[in-house]
Amino acid sequence: MNPRSSLTSQVEAYQRWKNLLITEIARYQNWLQSNELFSEDIAVRLQRSFKLLREDELTIAFVGEYSRGKTELINALFFSGFGQRMLPSQAGRTTMCPTELFYDRKRSESYLRLLPIETRAGESTLAQLKNQPERWQEFSLNSSSPERTKLALDQVAKTRTVGLAEAKALGFEEHMLDHDPRNPGKVIIPAWRHALISMKDPLLEQGLRILDTPGLNSLGSEPELTVSMLPSAHAILFLLSADTGVTQSDLAIWKNFITTDDADHSAGRFAVLNKIDVLWDDLQGEEHTRRAVEKVIQFTADHLNLTKAEVIPISAKQGLVAKVKGDNHLLLRSQLPMLERLISERILAQKEQLITKTLVNDILGMLQNSEAILGSRLNSLEEQYNDSLHKSVDRDLMVSLAEKTQRDYDFYYKKLITLRSSRRLMKSQGDILSRIISEERFEEHVQHTRKQLEKSWTTIGMNRSMGELFERFENDVANLISEANLADKMVKSIYQRYQEDTRAKHLHPIPFNLKKPLRDLRALKEQSIRFRRNPRTVMTEQTLVIKRFFNTMVSEARSIHARMLTESARWPEEALLPIMQYTLEQKQLLEHQIRRLKKLNKSNRNITSERSELKVLIEETREQLKSAEKIHKTFRRPAPTLSQQKIVSITGKIA
């Protein structure tokens, strides 16, 4: 049995499910085009769905103090196929810089990219530097040569010896660094600020992304890591050592960087109790070992305020050895498969639920609308066919059908004129929303804050200026929400006026949604307060404080602002889309019927030929509805983890 089969098969099933959704969206698009129901607005929504599925990633952050076995665990989970440790993993501090492990699907190749630590001296953020490849050093990774790959990956643990002044200028603090015993007065810092490893691996190719973090000594030195990267990870695996339990430094990481209010971690936070092999006691037997492990689990759960089910005992070292040697008994004893099941079933299940809640439900709503329109078309054809059965004079039939079709057409034509006028009002409303939270306005706030900070001579003055930035931003957001609420009332009244058309009762307005960015803004404000009150900030030189504030807090605020601006531009365009699309399609359907009636009238065809043509159209429409129902059924199919009914009973903390 492949020791990685549980995790690999589940992730691959997740990817197959996403690929199926992509295929079905494409089928739906073709179906819309075939039935003359496609439009530019629908095209935009479908393209957004395609992009979400193709670029979807699941980020799991491995966090913990040094020597807890984070890198060893990554080796066991992802590199056992090489038959050796690929990432540097030995006693002491090995991961000196944050490392991201993923697969670059755009480049489709394996490589190592390293960002020199000197880039900390500048003002560019990590997010900005990721788009500047010339600032990185790159090494090609050849998966067919494990030795060469390992040699290249050893670069991640490379360090430098520098003077204390240089270390401080790069954002490090003396008490967080090791002194170089061979160079008195000098300290050891990582050679690299960040590492990106693209590896061709079955799990990474499916969109799994691993963030390996350094210990407490380096974790707080890269603010962007703790302000945005860790909080946005879908799940956290917090590594502890079974032989030490929860130490003070472990607790500091847990409280300061993991269980903060700003963290998302929608798939959960879990404590991984590593190195349980130190508790194995072959002399006193398995029962003694079981009780010892159980005791440490309870101790860990109590100190971290977790349930016992959220503490996963493993031995990454023995798990790696077992995989390399093909020893299934040792693998089971290491309990590594238990962690793999957690990742594959608990964490992936949350991602499946997220996609179902957002994308799948959106597509299902569009499908419901399309099926309702085609159903209306079928009803109209059947009415015409039934009328033809009871009329013997072609002229009477034509007059009756023409009058009814014209009445329906006039109804939808007037509705469309009204809706187009309403949409112009929404566009004007969108312009107002965009002005309230414009990029220029945000940058004015930023520049004002920068000037105030540079003029401040006291810590109190600097704190006040930093706080004012968030107050200005929050005032803009409050005005934005107030204006959006007025527009939302208008949208709801438009939908209510449409209720006289009973076939349109399934239509609902698309909501204005700022829940997540608002939550992120509140969390960032709390982080900024902690940043300002931190004794380290008070003791740091003014220019360094300003640079750190802008590189972290302001950079993240800019990202949140950009998301709000995107939503403010999107919503006015799409709020009336369901009802607009429905009305336009009904009008087009009736135009088609009017043209057909005129054609029939000119050709003077008899009632028999009319019935025959209607019958063919009815059958074709029924077949199209069956096709839509098949697509609908596929989208309603449960995601892999849910369909297997095997979700692990581990209750992660859902944000």
N, C-alpha and C positions, 0 to 999 in steps of 0.2 A: 504494500500500500504506500502511495506517495504521502509522506508525512505532512505535506502542505496541501493536500487535496481538499480538506474542509474549507479552508480560507479561500484557496484559489477558485474552487468550484462556485462558491457563493458570490464572489466578486465577479466572476465571469457570467454567472446567471444575471446579476445586476446589469452588466453591460449588454447582455443579449436583450434584456427587457428594454433598455434605453434604445437599442438599435431597432427593436420592434416598433417602439413609439415613433422613431424617426421615419421608418418605412410607412407606418399608418398615416402619419401627418402628410407625407408625400402623396399617398393614395387619396387622402381627403382633398388635397389641393387639386389633384387631377379630376376628382369627382366634381368638385365645385366648377372647374372650368368646363367640363362636359355638360353640365346642367345650366350653364350661363349664370352662375351664382357667384363667380369670383369677382373681386374688386381690389383696388389698391390698398384700402384699409385692412381688408382681410389678409392680404399678402404681407403687410407689415407685421401683423400679429403672428402669422405662421412662421415668418423668418425669425422672429424673436424666440419662438419655441424651438426651432431648429438649433439656434445658437446656444440656448440654455442647455440642451441635451448634449450637444457636441463638446461644449467647453466645461461641462459639469465636473467638479472635482470634490473629493472627500479628504479633508485635511485632518490628520491625527498628530497632535503634538506630544512628543516624549519629553517630559520635564522632570527634573530632580537634581539633587546635589551631586557633585562629582563622586565617582566611585560607587554609583548605585547600579551600574550595568545598563544604562540606556543604550549605548552603542552596541553592546554585546547582544541585547535583545533585538535590535534592528538587524544585526548580522544573522541571528537565529531565524527571524521572520522572513527575511528577503534575500539573504546571500548564501544560505546553506548549500545551494546547488553548485557553488564554486568549490566546495570541499574544504574551505578554510575561511578564516576571518578576513573579510575584505576591508571593512572600515577599521581604523586603528582603535584597538580596545585592549587596554591592559590596566594594571593597578595605577591609581593616581588620576590626575586630570588629563584626559585625552581629548575630549571635545572642547576646544578652546573658543570656537566661534560657532554661531548658529549655522546649522546645515539643513538644507532642504533637499529631500530625495524625491524625485518625480520622474516622469518621462516626457520629454519635449516632443509633443505630437506634431508640431509645426516643422521642426527640423528632422524628426525621425532618426535621431542618432544619439549615441551615448557620449557624454563629455563631463568634465569637471571644470567649473568656473569659480575662480577665487577672487574676492574683492580685497585689495590691500588695506591693511588697517589704517594707513595714512589718509584714506578718504574721509576719516572722521574729522579731520582738520577743516574740511570744507563744509558748506551748508546744504549740500545735496542729500536728500533722504535716500533710504534704501530703495523705496519704490521708484524714485527718479533714476537712481543708478542702475536699476535692472534694465532700463531702456537705453543705457549707454554702454554697449558691449566693449568699447575701446578702453574702459576703465578697469576691466577685469582681465585676469590671466586665465587662459583656457588650456586644458589638457584633454587630448582625445582618449577615450576609454575603449579598449578592445576586449569585448566579452569573451572572445576565443582564447585570450591569453590572461588567465587569472593573475599570474605573477606581475605582469605589467600593469594591470588594472589596480592591484593592491598597492604597488609602488606609487602610482599616481595618487591614489586616495590617501596615502600616508601624509600627503601634503596638508591635509585638513588639520592635523594636530601640530603643525609647525609653529614654533614660537620665536620671539625676538627678545633680546636683552637691551633695555633702554634706560636712560636716566629717569629719575622720578619726575622731573619737570616735564619731560616729553610725554610720559605716561599720563600725567594730569591734563596736559594740553589735549590729549586724545580722549579725555572723558573718564579715565580710570582713577580710582582712589587707592591710596597706598595700603590701607588696611584690607583691601580686597585682593591684593596681589601678593605673589610669592617673591621673596628677594632671591636674587641669584647668588648662591653660595660661592661661586667662583669669581664673582664681580661685585665686591662690596659696594654698597650704595646704589646698586642698580636693581631693577625689578624685571620680572618676566611678564611679557604681554603676548597675546596671540599675534601671529604674523598676518592673519586675515580677519577681516571684519565680517564676512559672510561667505558661505560656500553653497553652490548650486550643483547638484549631482543629477544628471539625466541618465537613467539606466533603462535598458530594454528588459523589462521584467513583466511577467503576465499581470501582476496586480497593479504595478505602476502604470502600465499601458492602459488600464481600464479607468484611470483617473484618480487613483489613490495617491495622496501626497503626504509625505512624512516630514515633520519638523523636529529635528534633533537639537536640543538646546544645551548650552553650557550650564555649569553649576552656579550657585548663588554668587560666587566671586566675580563671574562675568555677566550673569543674567541682567543685573541692574545697570550695567555699563552701556547697554545698547537700548536706550529708551524706546525706540520704535518697535523693538521686539515685544516689549511688555505692554505698550500702549495699543498696538493694532494687531500684530501678528498672533500673539497668544490668545487674546480675547476673541479673535475671529475664527479660531480653529473649531472644527465641528466637535471634536472630542479631545479630552486630555487623558493621557496615561501618565500618572504620577509615580515615578519609580522610587521605591524605598528598599532598604536592605534588611533582610530578616534577622541578621545578627546584631543590628543596632536599633531596630525599631524606628520610631519617629523621634529624630533628634531636634534640637532647637533650630538648626539651620534648615532642616526639612520643613519644620513648622513655619519658618519665616517665608520660605518659597510658597508654601500652600496658602498662607493668609495674604501675602502681599501680591502674588502674581496669578493665582488660580481661582480662589473663591471670592474674587472681587465682584462688586455689583455690575461692573462694566463688561464682564465676560459673557460671551454668547454660549459656547459649548452646548449647542442644542442636542447633541447626541450623548452627552453625559461626561462626568468626571469620575475617573476610577483610580484607585490606588493599586499599583502592581507591586506586591511584596516579593522582591527578587531574592535570589540566593538562599532559597529554602533548603538547598542541599547541605548547608552548614548545620542544619538541625537534624539531618538524617543520622540516626543512631542504630547501626546494624547490631550492636550488642544488646540493646534493650528492646529492640523490635519495632514493628510498624506502629503498634498502638501508642507507644511512647512518643514516636515521631509525630503521629497525628495530633496528639494532645498538645505537643509543643508548638506545632504550626497553628493550631486552633487558638492557642493562647496569644500568639503574636498577632493573629488576624483580629481578635477582639480588642487588643490593646490599640492597634492601628485604627480600627473603626471608631473607637471611643475618642481618640485624640483628634481625628480629622472630621468628626461628626458625620460619619458615613454609616451605612448599613453594612453588616458583615458580607452581604452579597456583592457589595461594591469594592471589596478588597480581594484581589486575585493573587493567590500565592503561586509563584513559579520559580523555576531555576533556568534562566536564559542560557547559562553556560552548559548545563547538562542537556538542555533542549537542543542546542547547536550541535554538541557532540553526538547526540542520538540521531539527529537528522543526517549528519555527515556519515556516520557509521551504519545507518539503517537499523538502529536498535529500537524497535517499537516499544519494548518493555521500559527502557530508560526514558523514552519520549513521554510515555504516559505518566511515569513517575515525576518527570519534570513539570507536568501540568501545563506545558506550553499549549497543547491543543485547546485547553479551556480558554486561554486568552484569544486564540484564533477564532474560537466560536463567538466570543464576545464581539470581536471586530466584525466578523462576517454576519452575525445575526442581529445583535443589538444596535450596533452603530450604523450598519448598512440599512437596517429597517427604518431608522430615523430619516435617512436620506430619501428612501423610497416614499415615505409619508410626505416629505417636503415636496417632492416632485409631483406626487398625486394631488396634494392640496393646491398647488399653484398651477403648474402647466396642464396636467391631465384634466382638472376641473374646468379650466379655461377652454380647452378644446371641446370638452363635453358640452359646455354651454353653447359654443358655436355650432356644434353638430345638432344640438336640439333645435336651434334656430333654423338651420338648413333643412332638417327633416320636416319641421313645421311648414316651411315654405313649399317644399315639394309635396307635402301632404295636401296643402291647400290647392296646389296645381292639380293633383290627382282628383280631389273632390270636384273641382271645376269641370274637369274633363268628363267625370262620371255623370255630373248633372247634365252636361250637354248631350251625352250619350243617351241618358234616360229620357231627356226631352225629345230626342230624335225618334225614340220608340213610340211615342204617343202623338206624333205629328206626321201627317201625310203630305202636307204642302210645304215644299222647300222654302217658299217665301216667308211663310209664318214662322218657321224655325229660325231663319236668318234674322228676321226682325226682332224676335224675342231674345235671341242670344246677343245680338248687337246692342240692344237696349240695356240688358243686364250688365254686359261687359263694360259699356260706356259709363254706367252709374258707378261701378266699382273703380274704374279707371279715374273718374273725376274725384272720388273719395281719396284715393292714394296720391293723386297729383297735388291736391290741395294740402294734404299732410306733408308731402315732400317739400313744397314751397315753405310751409311753416317751419319744418325741421331745418331747412337750409338757412333760414333766417335765424333760428335758435343756435345753429352751429356757428354762424358768424358772431353772435353774441358771446358764445363760449370761447371763440378765438380771441375776442377782445378781452374776455375775462382772463384767458391764459396769458395774454400780454401783461395784464396787471400783475398776475401772480409772478411772472418771470422778472418783472421790474422790482417787485418787493424784495426778491431774493437773488438779484442779479449777481453775476460774478464780479462786476465792477464795484458794486456796493460792498460785497464781502472784502474785496482787496482794499477798499478805502478803510474799512475797520482795521484790517491787518496793519496797514501802513501807519494809521493813527496810533495803534498800540505800540508799534516799533519805535516811533518817535517819542512817545511818552516814557517807554522803558529806558531809552537812551538818555533821557533828561533826568530820570529818577536818580536820586542820590542815596535813598534809603530803601531798606527791604520792604518797609510798609508801603512806600510809593510804588515799588515794582509790583508788589502783590495786588495793589489796587488797580494798576494798569492792566495786569493779566486778567483780573476778574471782570473788568469793564468790557474786554473783548467778548467774553461769553454773554454778558448782559446785552450788548448790542446785537449779537447774533440771535439770542433768544427773543428779543423784541421784534426782530424781523420775522422770525418764525411764527410768533404769536399773531402778527399782522397777516402773515400768509395764511394761517389756519382760519382766521376770522373771515378773510376774503373768500377762501375756498368754501367755507360753510354757507356763505350767501349764494355762491354759484351752485352748490350741491342742492340747496332748496329749489332753485330754478330747474335743475335737472329732474328732480323728483316730481315736480309739478307737471313737467312735460310728459313724463311716463304715465302719470295719473290721468291726464287728459286723453291718453291713447287707449285707456281701458275699454272704451266703447267697442273696440275691435276685439271680440272674444278670443280670436286666434292669436292675439299678441300678448296674452296674459303671462306667458312664460318669460317675457323680456324683462330684464332688470338692469338698472344703470351700473356702469363700471365705477367702483368707489375710488375716492382720493385716499391714498394710503401712505401715511408717513410714520406708521407705528415703529418700524425698526430704526430708521434714522433718528427719530425723536428719542427712543430709548438709548441709542448710541450717543446722542448729544448729551443727555443727562449723565450718562456714565462718564463721558469725557470731562464734563464739568467737575465731577467728583474727583477724577484723576488729577485735574489741574489744581484743585484745592490741596490734595495730598502733596503734589509736586511743590507748591508754594510753601507749604508748612514743613516740608522735609528739612531737617537740620543740615543735610548735605547741601541743599540748595542755598540755605542761608550763608554757609561757609564758603561757597564757591564764588569765584571772580564773576563780576557782573556780565562781562562780555560772553563768558561761557554759559551762564544761566540763560541769557537772551537767546543764544544760538541753540541751546538744548530745547528751550520752550518752543521756538519756531520750528525746529526739526521734528518735534514730536507732537506736542499739543496742537499747534496751528496746522501742521501738515495733516493730522487726522481730522481736525475741524473742517479743513478744506475738502477732504474726501467726503465727509458727511454732507457738507453743503452741496457738493456736486450731485449727490444722489437726490437731495431734495429738489434741486433745480431740474434734474431730469424728470422727476415725477410731476413737477409743476408744469412742465412742457408737454408731457405725455397725456395727463389726465384730461385737459380740455379738448384734446384731439379725439379721445376715445370714449368719453363719458356717454355720448349719444350714439356711439357706433352700433350697438345692437338694434336699437329702434330705427336708426337711419338705414342700416343695411336691410332690415326687414321691409321697410316701406319702399326702398328703391327696387328691391327684388320683386315685390308685388306689382309695382308699376311696370317693370320690364315684362313680367309675365302677362299682364293684361294687354300691353302693347303688342306682344307676340300673338295673342288671341285675336285682337282687332285686325291685325294684318292677315291672319289666316281666314277670318270671316270675309274680309273684302275679297280675298283671292277666290274663296268658294263662290261668292256671289257673282264675280266676274265670269268664272268658268261654267256657271250654271250646272254644276254637277248635281246629280239626284241624291235623294236621301240615303240610298243604299251605299253609295260611295262615301258619303259623309260618315255614316255609321262605321264603315270599314276602317276609315282613317282614324276615327276616334278610338276604336278598339285597339289599333296598333299603338297609338300614343299612350293609352291607358296601360297596356302591358309593358311598354318601355319604361314608363314612369314607375310602375310597381317594381320592376327590376332594379331601377336606380335606388328606390327606397330600400330594397333588400340589401344592396351594396352598402348603403349608408348604415343600415342596422348592423352589418358585419363589422364595419369600422367602429361603430359605437360599442359593440360587444367587446372588441379587442381592447379599447381604452378602459372599459370597466373591469377588465381582468385584473385580479389582485397582483401586486408586485411579488417577485419571487419569495422573499422572506415571509410575507403575510400569507401567501398561498400555501406554503409548506406548513404553516401553523406550528413553527418551531422556534418562535422568538424566545430567546433566553430570558428567564425570569430575573433579570438584573435591572433594578430600577435606577437608571441614570437620572441625573438632575436635568430636567428639561427646562430650557430658558423660556 
